[in-house]
């Protein structure tokens, strides 16, 4: 999935006819997050090299994506499904959408630059509740925290995001890309270094004994 998303981003970047990439999930679920079985050393499903080429590689390309990036969210946005949104130029969510960062409960640390971007966006106290306590955010809470641009009726987020995408597509692409670049310059270098530190911390935590124990318990409860 990460490989297919990277291909879509690269296709968008290479085409002079495309201005906007819009990512959505199903009508009832944006994402359930990463497959915990892939983090478990006992599963043997995914090598460290493949992991590095999966989520981390995808996230680096998202963070540096030069054209307009929009998201339409329905239902649950778990883990990377929430941290991804911090790199968006617009997020449109159904009013019943739910946002959850379960990293600490799995003995992991946050990723996608969220340890920097979420406190900047939502304020430290809201970020601490979301990251450290793992408190779920409702649609209205995510809107207030600056994680969502606009709430729609349930099931209407994609239509609204498409309408916004068409507005962006009507504007001069060169000016859009230059303006986006200028707006991101102040924290671009800090974001890159934060994501590197996060990736190292995440890998260390993923291989730790307490994380592996949490993964096994999670998989046992889910019958896997």
N, C-alpha and C positions, 0 to 999 in steps of 0.2 A: 504494500500500500504506500509506504513512504517513497519507494522508487517511482511509482506511478505519479504521485503528487509532485516529485521533483521534475519528472518529465513534463508535466503540465506547466510548471513554472518556467522551465527552460523554453518550452514552445511559445509561451506568452511573451517572454523576454526577446526572443529572436524574431518575432513577427512585428512588422511595422503597422499591421492592421489591428493589433490587439492592444488595448489599454488597461484592461481590468481582468484580474483573476478572482473568481467567486468560488468559495469553498463552502459546501454544505454537507449535511448528513442525511439521515432518513427523516421521514415526517414525524417520528417520535423519539429519535435519538441522534444527537450530534456525534458523540463518541463516548465509548465506555473506557477509554484510556488504553494504555499498553497492556499487552497480554502478560499477566504476572508469571505464567508458566515459562516465558522466555527469560525471565530474570532468575529463575530457580536453577541452581547448579545441578540439582538432581534430575531435572527434566532432560538436559542435554540437547535442547532443541536449537539453540542459537549460539554460535561462537561469539567471542568478544569482538572479533573483526567484523562480523556481520552486524552486531549491535552498533558499532561505531558508524557503519555505513547506513544504518537505519535511521532511528530517531535523531541522533546528534547531527548527522549530515543534513537531514531534512530541515532541522531547526536553524542551522547556520544559513541555509539558502532562504528560508523565510525571513530571517532577521535582516538579510541584505537585499531582499526583493525590491527592485527599483520602480516597478509599476504599481498600480493601485491594487490593493489586496482587501477583499471584502469577505465577510462571513455571514451566513444565515444559519441561525441556531434554533433548533427545536428539541425539547426534552432535556436529557442530561448531557452536560459537557464535563467530563471527568478528566483529571490529570492534564495531559498534554492538550486535551480539548479545551481547557480553560487557559492554559499558559500561552497557547498559540494566539489567542485573541489579543494579547498584549502587543502584537506586531501588526495589527490590522489598521487599515485606514477607515474602516467602518464595520460595525457589528450590529446586526439586526436580529432580534431574538423574540420568539414567541413569549407571551407574558408568563407562561408556566415553566419556562426554562429553568434549569437548576445547574449551579456551577460548584464543582467540588474538587479540592486539591488533597488527595489522600496520601501524600508523600510520607509524612511523619508516621502515620499509622502503619505504614509498610516499612518503617525504619530506613526511609530514603530521604533525600534532600531535593529541593525544588530545582527545576531546569528551565530552559528556554529564556533565560535572562529574567525570570520572574522574581528572583530575590532582589533585583534592582528595580524592575519596571512596576511591579505591583505596589510597593511602598510609594513610589513616585506618583502613581496614578490614584491610588485609593487612600494614601496616608498610612503611616506605619501601623497604627492600632487596628485598622480594618485588615491590613495585610497580615498582621500577626494572628488575628482570629482565623483568617482563611488558611494560612500556611501552617502555623504552629499548632493551632487547635484543630485544624481541618474542618472548620465550620462551613457548612453548605450555604451558598448564597442563592437567594431567590432572584427572579428576574428583576423586580424593583430594587433589591439591594445591589445587584450588579450594575444597574443603571445609575444608582446613586454613587457607587464606587468608581464610576468612569470606565467600567469594563465593557459596557454596552452603549452603543450610540442611540438606539431607539428600540422600544418595545412595541411589538405588534400584537394583533390577535393571534392566538395559537393557530398554527398552520399557514400564517400569512407572511412569515419572515422572508421566505425565498422570493415571493412576488415583490416585496418592498426592496430587498437587496438588488433584484434585477432592475427595478426602476432606477435606483441610485446608480447602478453600473452603467445604465444607458446615459444618465446625466454626465458621468465621468467620460464616457466614450465620445461625447459631443464636444469635449474641450480639447484644446491643443495639447498633444501628448508631450512634446518637448518641455513645455512650461510646467505641466503637471509633475513630470519626473524631476525637473530641476527644483521646483518648490518643495517637493517631498524630501529630496536630498538635503536641502538647506535646513529644513525643520528638524532633521535628525542628526545633523552635525554635532550639536552640543554634547550628546551622550553616546555617539557612535563608538568611539574608542573604548569608553567605559563599559558599554554593553558587550563588546567583543571580549574584553578581559574578564568580565563577570561570567559570561557563558563558558569560557574556558575553565575558570575555577569551579563553576557548577558541575561541568562534565567530569572533572577529576574527582570531586567530592561524591557525585552520584555513583560513579564506578566503584569507588572505595566502599561506599555504604552498601551498594548492591551485592558485593562479594563478602560482606561482613556476616558473622555468625547470626547476629540477631535479625538481620534482614532475611537471610535464608530461612530462618525459623518462621518468620512472619509469612513468607511466601508459601511455605509448606502448609501452615495452618489455613491460609486463605484458600489454597487449592483443595485441601481436604474438606473444608466447609462447602466449597462449590462442587464437590463430587468429582474432581479432576485428578 
